[in-house]
């Protein structure tokens, strides 16, 4: 009988111990949860803060790039990356004259020059086009005949004596290089208001003026 009582008491003590242990464990878990939540929130805040620190700047990329324009790029990027955002360099880009590792800044203009050979070729083309246009214009306006060479005066157009060059003035009958230059020098002292003002030019008298009158225009 006593042995049975001791056994019951032992079982009761064991159950009580298990219950107490369970309660303590549950309480510890309850206390640990708020701390874990705080740790998670701290990690999320750190990530958010780091993301917010990734700023962008606005730059303009022009010159020898495939897609010139204005781009928003990370503030920490280099000129090379900004050029890549603009499609990269063209075939005639002179990358040696650009600091590709320079850090960009807000409002920065990145201009990529073309190679010297390409610039020279383009300048020569423009010069040739300009000369061609000038020659065609002069030919249409004043004809192709030279002064004093038996030209057909009926086909000659009027020459504007206030704006014509010395070469163009030589299209007039009886006007050679020296006299054309005198006309240019004379009008520097005052514009011609009529054909009669050509009498101010040394070497032009009334007889020569009579030959010029039908071929000059005051502009």
Secondary structure, DSSP 8 states (H G I E B T S, - for coil): -HHHHHHHHHHHHHHHHHHHHHHHHHHHHHHHHHHHHHHHHHHHHHHHHHHHT--EEEEEEEESBSS-EEEEEETT-BHHHHHHHTT-B-TTB-GGGS-TTSB--TT-EEEE-B-HHHHHHHHHHHHHHHHHHHHHHHHHHH-S--TTS---GGG---EETTT--HHHHTTSTT--HHHHHHHHHHHHTS--SSGGGGGGSTT--HHHHHHHGGGEE--
